[in-house]
Amino acid sequence: MDGPKLVRMANQIATFFATEPVRALAVEGVAGHLKRFWEPRMRRELLAMHAAGPVPGLHELVAEALRTQRAQLEPAARG
């Protein structure tokens, strides 16, 4: 999938959760949404982009979710 499109979609999720006054809950909300509704290949690609360095335009809640909830977001190993 197109990297900028993944960023745009992830940012839309973060914008929704940004209204949560407790930051930790907002980060968990972003991570939970990505885990429940994104295909493994989409999560894998976004995680790889984030691991390669700062992702231009990525909402801070998404970046924090990827950093702190990585284990939860990693798709199961392909086999």
HELIX and SHEET records of a PDB file:
HELIX    1   1 GLY A    3  PHE A   17  1                                  15    
HELIX    2   2 ARG A   23  PHE A   37  1                                  15    
HELIX    3   3 PRO A   40  ALA A   51  1                                  12    
HELIX    4   4 GLU A   60  THR A   68  1                                   9    
HELIX    5   5 ARG A   70  LEU A   73  1                                   4    
END                                                                             
